[in-house]
């Protein structure tokens, strides 16, 4: 049975595009919906080349549970993937999709997580702390920023002369390789259970 994914994104959308490409020839998984909270986010440009419905949903829209849930239910969404989505996911969505919403964080949680810790903010904090290793954390979402159950972590080195941009490049490589693979493994195990 085909699993339908919704991607939630706020920014440039490189992870979203990578995930869409990864599943573009899959017979078991379909990216059916992109939800974005910014009308000028570059992710909207990136997905134009794919046949995927997009919806702009404001912070206020997120407070209307029936509105957002009806969009997800109408597209038969089974699984939600956050790809650079900066709004906190409301409790009514996490309760409607238990263990079915995942996020990727550009550091090794529980360190360097929480509100405001995204993009170069995270990489700068890692460098300032003198870390010799960083990486990504793929985790389930709950009602608190970056506190959901960890699914997997992958690491890369931090060198003494690194900048936030050089660390970001190394972390992006991990994201592009492991995020789609992890989604695939999670959904494949669910298909086996049904």
TIMAR-159686 format. One record per atom (N, C-alpha, C): residue in one letter; x, y negated, z. Coordinates in pm, whole numbers, padded with zeros to 5 digits, always signed. Last residue first. Example, Ala and Ser with C-alpha at 12.3 -4.5 7.8 and 13.67 -1.06 7.14 Angstrom:
// residues 2
S+01285+00225+00708
S+01367+00106+00714
S+01290-00003+00787
A+01319+00569+00780
A+01230+00450+00780
A+01320+00330+00780
***
This chain:
// residues 194
X+00160+00379+00791
X+00020+00372+00748
X-00015+00487+00657
X+00430+00411+00845
X+00336+00433+00955
X+00191+00437+00910
X+00550+00339+00612
X+00560+00479+00653
X+00460+00513+00761
X+00505+00065+00618
X+00439+00146+00515
X+00442+00294+00550
X+00676-00004+00825
X+00532-00017+00845
X+00454+00063+00741
X+00922+00037+00706
X+00887+00120+00822
X+00738+00111+00851
X+00907-00163+00513
X+00915-00022+00471
X+00877+00070+00586
X+00916-00393+00669
X+00792-00361+00596
X+00791-00217+00546
X+01179-00376+00772
X+01063-00384+00863
X+00934-00343+00791
X+01331-00370+00533
X+01335-00257+00628
X+01215-00258+00722
X+01264-00625+00425
X+01237-00501+00350
X+01233-00381+00444
X+01371-00794+00620
X+01227-00797+00590
X+01187-00666+00522
X+01641-00724+00590
X+01573-00699+00717
X+01421-00698+00698
X+01694-00813+00330
X+01712-00671+00363
X+01635-00635+00490
X+01653-01093+00352
X+01563-01011+00270
X+01572-00862+00303
X+01871-01143+00543
X+01731-01175+00573
X+01636-01093+00485
X+02132-01074+00445
X+02065-00989+00546
X+01917-01021+00570
X+02219-01252+00237
X+02238-01107+00229
X+02140-01031+00319
X+02151-01507+00318
X+02108-01460+00186
X+02120-01310+00174
X+02277-01520+00573
X+02132-01534+00559
X+02085-01472+00428
X+02549-01500+00508
X+02486-01397+00592
X+02334-01400+00574
X+02576-01736+00362
X+02605-01607+00298
X+02541-01493+00375
X+02521-01926+00561
X+02427-01907+00449
X+02451-01774+00378
X+02755-01909+00714
X+02628-01863+00772
X+02525-01838+00661
X+02936-02027+00539
X+02957-01889+00582
X+02828-01829+00637
X+02826-02284+00519
X+02843-02203+00398
X+02859-02055+00434
X+02839-02374+00787
X+02708-02353+00722
X+02721-02264+00599
X+03114-02406+00818
X+03044-02303+00896
X+02910-02270+00830
X+03146-02621+00647
X+03214-02494+00615
X+03153-02378+00694
X+02984-02816+00773
X+02954-02773+00636
X+03022-02640+00602
X+03101-02862+01023
X+02965-02805+01016
X+02933-02751+00877
X+03439-02740+00969
X+03343-02849+00982
X+03203-02786+00986
X+03734-02579+01101
X+03601-02578+01040
X+03527-02710+01064
X+03982-02534+01207
X+03967-02652+01121
X+03829-02660+01053
X+03955-02293+01356
X+03985-02421+01425
X+03962-02545+01339
X+03665-02103+01242
X+03807-02134+01243
X+03833-02271+01303
X+03451-01848+01318
X+03462-01994+01319
X+03611-02025+01333
X+03330-01555+01139
X+03425-01630+01222
X+03403-01781+01215
X+03003-01407+01178
X+03112-01455+01093
X+03205-01538+01182
X+02748-01153+01230
X+02846-01253+01271
X+02943-01290+01159
X+02407-01087+01289
X+02523-01065+01205
X+02619-01181+01228
X+02140-00922+01459
X+02235-01032+01451
X+02353-00991+01363
X+01787-00842+01481
X+01926-00813+01443
X+02009-00941+01444
X+01570-00900+01651
X+01566-00784+01562
X+01707-00744+01523
X+01479-01026+01968
X+01581-01017+01864
X+01563-00888+01784
X+01173-01178+02056
X+01258-01059+02060
X+01353-01052+01939
X+01184-01541+02083
X+01122-01413+02051
X+01223-01299+02049
X+01290-01790+02120
X+01292-01700+02236
X+01228-01565+02208
X+01277-02011+01944
X+01396-01926+01946
X+01404-01830+02065
X+01028-02184+02114
X+01132-02194+02013
X+01246-02095+02042
X+00750-01982+02216
X+00862-02070+02252
X+00967-02068+02141
X+00562-01792+02145
X+00515-01931+02162
X+00627-02029+02200
X+00758-01600+01910
X+00656-01609+02014
X+00624-01757+02034
X+00878-01409+01640
X+00834-01539+01691
X+00738-01518+01808
X+01167-01197+01614
X+01023-01219+01613
X+00993-01354+01675
X+01472-01278+01436
X+01395-01246+01556
X+01245-01265+01531
X+01803-01280+01352
X+01670-01258+01296
X+01584-01209+01412
X+02071-01491+01371
X+01982-01407+01451
X+01848-01400+01379
X+02404-01525+01248
X+02260-01542+01236
X+02188-01448+01332
X+02701-01689+01364
X+02631-01596+01277
X+02484-01629+01266
X+03028-01713+01510
X+02888-01754+01503
X+02818-01654+01413
X+03327-01745+01697
X+03236-01660+01620
X+03097-01722+01623
X+03459-01906+01858
X+03540-01845+01752
X+03455-01756+01662
X+03359-02223+01998
X+03330-02083+01964
X+03423-02033+01853
X+03374-02479+02099
X+03497-02402+02084
X+03475-02255+02052
X+03161-02644+02105
X+03174-02552+02219
X+03300-02466+02210
X+03176-02767+01860
X+03206-02847+01980
X+03226-02759+02103
X+03086-02556+01695
X+03224-02605+01685
X+03264-02679+01812
X+02817-02542+01782
X+02904-02423+01787
X+03051-02466+01785
X+02727-02799+01721
X+02728-02754+01861
X+02819-02633+01879
X+02744-02790+01442
X+02826-02887+01516
X+02836-02845+01663
X+02551-02595+01387
X+02692-02569+01353
X+02786-02665+01426
X+02315-02724+01478
X+02360-02598+01537
X+02509-02578+01512
X+02305-02945+01309
X+02303-02965+01455
X+02357-02841+01526
X+02286-02843+01053
X+02418-02885+01100
X+02421-02918+01248
X+02004-02638+01130
X+02099-02692+01033
X+02232-02729+01095
X+01881-02691+01465
X+01867-02638+01329
X+01974-02702+01242
X+01760-02765+01743
X+01877-02687+01704
X+01851-02619+01570
X+01523-02882+01815
X+01628-02967+01760
X+01752-02893+01714
X+01454-02644+02065
X+01406-02759+01986
X+01524-02846+01942
X+01664-02347+02048
X+01571-02441+02108
X+01539-02557+02016
X+02011-02239+02067
X+01873-02234+02020
X+01790-02342+02085
X+02272-02176+02154
X+02250-02272+02046
X+02111-02260+01982
X+02229-01838+02263
X+02306-01963+02261
X+02267-02046+02139
X+02096-01593+02250
X+02022-01710+02299
X+02101-01841+02301
X+02166-01631+01897
X+02081-01657+02013
X+02115-01557+02123
X+02398-01736+01706
X+02377-01612+01780
X+02297-01644+01907
X+02255-01919+01429
X+02351-01902+01538
X+02315-01773+01610
X+02034-01997+01261
X+02172-02000+01215
X+02276-02002+01327
X+01762-01767+01261
X+01826-01881+01328
X+01975-01880+01294
X+01463-01674+01110
X+01608-01661+01109
X+01665-01786+01171
X+01165-01502+01212
X+01240-01623+01183
X+01388-01588+01176
X+00847-01340+01162
X+00989-01342+01194
X+01052-01472+01149
X+00557-01189+01261
X+00612-01319+01221
X+00759-01318+01260
X+00452-00965+01369
X+00442-00978+01224
X+00483-01116+01175
X+00393-00924+01634
X+00511-00854+01577
X+00509-00858+01424
X+00061-01025+01570
X+00159-00977+01667
X+00269-00895+01597
X-00107-01242+01451
X-00004-01166+01379
X+00102-01114+01476
X-00270-01368+01631
X-00335-01304+01516
X-00238-01215+01437
X-00083-01479+01805
X-00177-01377+01857
X-00247-01302+01744
X+00040-01662+01638
X+00121-01552+01693
X+00031-01441+01748
X-00183-01829+01593
X-00124-01754+01481
X-00040-01637+01534
X-00239-01933+01844
X-00345-01858+01776
X-00291-01780+01656
X-00003-02073+01910
X-00034-01946+01977
X-00140-01867+01902
X+00172-02214+01626
X+00073-02217+01734
X+00040-02076+01785
X+00512-02256+01574
X+00396-02177+01534
X+00297-02172+01650
X+00654-02576+01530
X+00634-02461+01618
X+00507-02388+01576
X+00809-02668+01223
X+00700-02681+01320
X+00693-02555+01405
X+01010-02601+01041
X+01047-02675+01161
X+00933-02698+01260
X+01145-02340+00862
X+01018-02406+00897
X+01034-02470+01033
X+01337-02180+00738
X+01361-02323+00755
X+01233-02400+00783
X+01125-01962+00693
X+01250-01988+00621
X+01278-02137+00626
X+00941-01706+00835
X+00979-01846+00847
X+01116-01863+00780
X+00700-01493+00716
X+00845-01513+00722
X+00872-01663+00730
X+00444-01276+00807
X+00484-01415+00788
X+00634-01427+00811
X+00222-01032+00679
X+00351-01060+00742
X+00391-01204+00708
X-00012-01000+00544
X+00022-00901+00647
X+00138-00945+00734
X-00269-01178+00391
X-00132-01183+00443
X-00116-01083+00558
X-00482-01217+00212
X-00453-01084+00268
X-00311-01074+00322
X-00561-01465+00145
X-00451-01410+00065
X-00407-01272+00116
X-00752-01507+00339
X-00795-01506+00199
X-00688-01450+00106
X-00593-01518+00571
X-00680-01401+00549
X-00724-01392+00403
X-00466-01768+00538
X-00387-01645+00549
X-00472-01521+00519
X-00689-01939+00532
X-00594-01937+00420
X-00515-01806+00420
X-00798-01885+00783
X-00876-01852+00664
X-00787-01849+00540
X-00601-01984+00955
X-00625-01839+00950
X-00705-01799+00827
X-00632-02260+00907
X-00508-02191+00871
X-00530-02041+00860
X-00903-02301+00996
X-00855-02347+00866
X-00732-02266+00822
X-00918-02207+01257
X-00998-02141+01153
X-00949-02178+01013
X-00744-02382+01397
X-00713-02240+01382
X-00792-02175+01269
X-00605-02666+01368
X-00736-02613+01329
X-00721-02465+01298
X-00347-02739+01404
X-00430-02735+01525
X-00569-02676+01496
X-00246-02753+01152
X-00206-02639+01234
X-00288-02628+01362
X-00333-02999+01063
X-00398-02878+01012
X-00367-02758+01099
X-00144-03161+01190
X-00283-03165+01235
X-00360-03042+01188
X+00081-03103+01039
X+00084-03071+01182
X-00060-03068+01237
X-00046-02980+00720
X+00011-03080+00811
X+00012-03028+00955
X+00033-02786+00456
X-00044-02785+00579
X+00024-02879+00678
X+00009-02713+00125
X+00066-02811+00218
X-00025-02814+00341
X+00061-02410-00040
X-00031-02491+00039
X+00049-02586+00125
X+00096-02226-00341
X+00154-02308-00236
X+00045-02389-00169
X+00115-01906-00496
X+00032-02017-00447
X+00106-02092-00339
X+00342-01821-00743
X+00307-01809-00601
X+00226-01931-00561
X+00514-01737-00973
X+00368-01744-00971
X+00318-01721-00828
X+00798-01953-00997
X+00737-01825-00961
X+00585-01843-00955
X+00880-02207-01038
X+00914-02109-01143
X+00858-01971-01114
X+00814-02341-00806
X+00732-02365-00926
X+00759-02261-01034
X+00984-02316-00595
X+00889-02206-00617
X+00801-02225-00740
X+01139-02553-00599
X+01202-02422-00620
X+01101-02314-00659
X+00956-02751-00528
X+01014-02748-00663
X+01069-02611-00695
X+00914-02682-00264
X+00799-02684-00354
X+00844-02684-00499
X+01161-02721-00145
X+01113-02583-00162
X+00996-02577-00259
X+01189-02988-00102
X+01241-02935-00227
X+01198-02790-00251
X+00910-03171+00021
X+01016-03073+00046
X+01060-03009-00086
X+00701-03351+00019
X+00818-03382-00065
X+00934-03285-00044
X+00509-03266+00197
X+00470-03274+00055
X+00589-03302-00037
X+00562-03033+00442
X+00611-03161+00390
X+00583-03167+00240
X+00497-02782+00527
X+00439-02893+00603
X+00486-03029+00554
X+00395-02501+00335
X+00494-02605+00362
X+00425-02718+00437
X+00366-02168+00246
X+00308-02277+00324
X+00419-02372+00361
X+00317-01957-00017
X+00416-02042+00047
X+00341-02153+00118
X+00218-01624-00085
X+00182-01758-00042
X+00304-01828+00015
X+00303-01371-00152
X+00175-01417-00206
X+00144-01562-00178
X+00536-01151-00229
X+00529-01283-00167
X+00409-01352-00231
X+00484-00811-00182
X+00457-00925-00269
X+00457-01053-00186
X+00600-00481-00186
X+00597-00609-00115
X+00575-00721-00216
X+00603-00260-00351
X+00547-00246-00216
X+00528-00378-00142
X+00732-00299-00583
X+00595-00250-00596
X+00526-00242-00460
X+00945-00572-00664
X+00902-00470-00569
X+00758-00427-00596
X+01056-00775-00804
X+01027-00651-00877
X+00981-00538-00786
X+01084-00979-00613
X+01013-01006-00739
X+00979-00880-00818
X+01219-00978-00375
X+01099-00895-00383
X+01027-00907-00518
X+01432-01154-00429
X+01460-01019-00379
X+01340-00926-00400
X+01300-01393-00492
X+01375-01320-00595
X+01397-01174-00554
X+01201-01458-00237
X+01108-01438-00350
X+01177-01357-00460
X+01441-01491-00097
X+01347-01385-00058
X+01251-01355-00172
X+01548-01714-00232
X+01623-01589-00226
X+01532-01471-00191
X+01356-01909-00176
X+01377-01865-00314
X+01450-01731-00319
X+01394-01928+00105
X+01264-01889+00048
X+01280-01837-00094
X+01658-02018+00119
X+01623-01887+00173
X+01490-01837+00116
X+01625-02270-00005
X+01716-02172-00064
X+01688-02031-00011
X+01461-02488+00076
X+01401-02365+00027
X+01494-02263-00033
X+01476-02740+00191
X+01522-02723+00053
X+01478-02590-00008
X+01202-02723+00417
X+01316-02795+00362
X+01348-02763+00217
X+01004-02570+00533
X+00996-02716+00547
X+01099-02792+00465
X+00797-02275+00502
X+00922-02347+00483
X+00899-02497+00491
X+00676-01955+00528
X+00657-02089+00581
X+00792-02160+00569
X+00548-01710+00317
X+00669-01777+00363
X+00630-01917+00409
X+00360-01420+00353
X+00355-01566+00343
X+00488-01619+00393
X+00327-01107+00187
X+00405-01197+00271
X+00364-01342+00245
X+00162-00802+00185
X+00161-00940+00136
X+00228-01032+00237
X+00233-00476+00081
X+00233-00571+00192
X+00246-00712+00135
X+00057-00221-00085
X+00137-00343-00095
X+00120-00430+00029
X+00083+00118+00000
X+00000+00000+00000
X+00088-00125+00000
***
